Amino acid sequence: MSEASATLIASTAKLKRQQLLVIPTPAGTATHRPVPHGEVVEALIETLSFRHIGVVRDEFAVSKDGMKMFGVLDLDTGMDGCRFSIGIRNSHDKSMRLAMVVGVRVFVCENMAFSGDFQPVLAKHSKHFSLQNALSIGVDQMQRNFDGMRLQVEDWRQSQLSDVAAKLIIYRAFIESDLEVPKHLARPVHDYYFNPLHEEFQSRTLWSLSNAFTSAFKELEPIPQYRATAKLAGFLAQP
């Protein structure tokens, strides 16, 4: 695979870890050292292994120019019907900081659900930047959020919604634009919620509505999908 074809594939499909290695990295400057996307992911997997956390699945996407990378790594520690995941992002062009977010992968429909937005790793990509130290701090923060993520999922599973309440949330998301996602997804969200494809989401709960949103987000290309998913938890937590 050539470097040119790698960036072309990334604009239309999700990538495997090995494909990140051929994404070109621009030269650094005196104040900024771009870290190759593949190096970031390999260092994260090593950091997780030091904590005896294995990666059972991963997927990635990069922007058309190869400058931005988003990815999700599913972990071997989880809960009933879900598996903990870590979302990671990186950029070569200073458009965003290296950052991570904790989330879950739902087994039955393979949906992602992040808990909050991406949290930047503390250090900037200067010439003294230590990727291993930054990721170690980030993973420790993610681990501390595992219990909170588990509690959030259980709370959403127990949070019953009336049909009117569910419709109001969908209305707020798309008509009032409280959630920054394409408006044409309103109908799919409505249909996934009120006519669910899986028995697990037959109940009228916030958990089922969350999965209706993430199911509809699958219509988006990978990077917009990751961004939309990262904003969803905060939106649903609004009163």
C-alpha positions, 0 to 999 in steps of 0.5 A: 500500500502506498502513502497516497492510497492510505490516505485515500482509503482513510477518507472512505473507510475505517483502518486497521492498526497496521495501515496507520504505519504508512500514513506520512508524518510531516517534519517537525519544527523547533516548537512542535513535534508531530507524533506519527499516528501509528506510534501513538497507538502502539504506545497506548497498547503498550501502556495498557499492557503494563496494566494488564489490560488487553485490546480485543479489537481496534479501528481507526480513521484519518482525515483525507490529508492524513493530518487527523486520526481518531480511533477506538480500542475495545478492552477485555474488561467490561460489563454485561452486554458491553465492553469498555473502550478507549477513544483516542485522537491525534493530529499532525497539524496542531488542530487538536491535542492528543486526547482520549475518552472512555466509553463502551462498545455494545455487543448486540449492535456493535455501537460505540458510546463515549462518556463525555468528550475527548480529554486532552493529554496534559503535555503539548507536542513540544520537543520535550514531549514524552508520549509514554508519560502522557499516555500513562497519565491519560490511561490512569485517568481513563481507568478511574472513569471505568466505575463511573461509566458502568454506573452511567450505563446502569442508570440509563438502563433504569431511566424510563422514558415516556414517548413524549419525553423521548420525542422531545429529546429528539426534537431538541437534538435536531430541530433546536440543534442542541446536538451538533449532528446532521439533521437528516438523522432525526428520522433514523433515530426516531425509527431505531428507538420506536421500532428497534431492531434488537430485543435488548432495546425494546424497553423505553429507556434512556439506554435504548434512546442512546443506542438509537442515536449511535445506530443512526450515527453509523450512517456518517463517515468515521471521523464525524461518527466519532465526533458525534458519539463523543458529544452524545453523553453530554447532550443526554445528561442535560436536564 
